[in-house]
Amino acid sequence: MPETWLTVRAAAAYLSITPSGLYKMQRRDPQFPRPSRLGRCPRYALSELDAYLRSKQPKPLTPDPELDREAAEIILKHRRPKIVSE
């Protein structure tokens, strides 16, 4: 399948940022995809932008039974008593 190339404006819209925000990300984050030049115009590979976004998603936490037990004890310890109205 051929690669899809996005202009700066299209890449910024895809990432929900402004074109100047795209340039800032490119300067500040060494892992941000670099554009390729097609003629004079910079173009971003859609697959590279997708891979970048996937790499920036937070990893799911693995459950820790000991931590869950401690959290449950704290919750039970600080629970307010129910007020029963007559």
Secondary structure as GFF3:
##gff-version 3
##sequence-region A 1 86
A	DSSP	beta_strand	5	6	.	.	.	ID=ss1
A	DSSP	alpha_helix	8	14	.	.	.	ID=ss2
A	DSSP	alpha_helix	19	28	.	.	.	ID=ss3
A	DSSP	beta_strand	36	38	.	.	.	ID=ss4
A	DSSP	beta_strand	41	45	.	.	.	ID=ss5
A	DSSP	alpha_helix	46	56	.	.	.	ID=ss6
A	DSSP	alpha_helix	65	77	.	.	.	ID=ss7
###
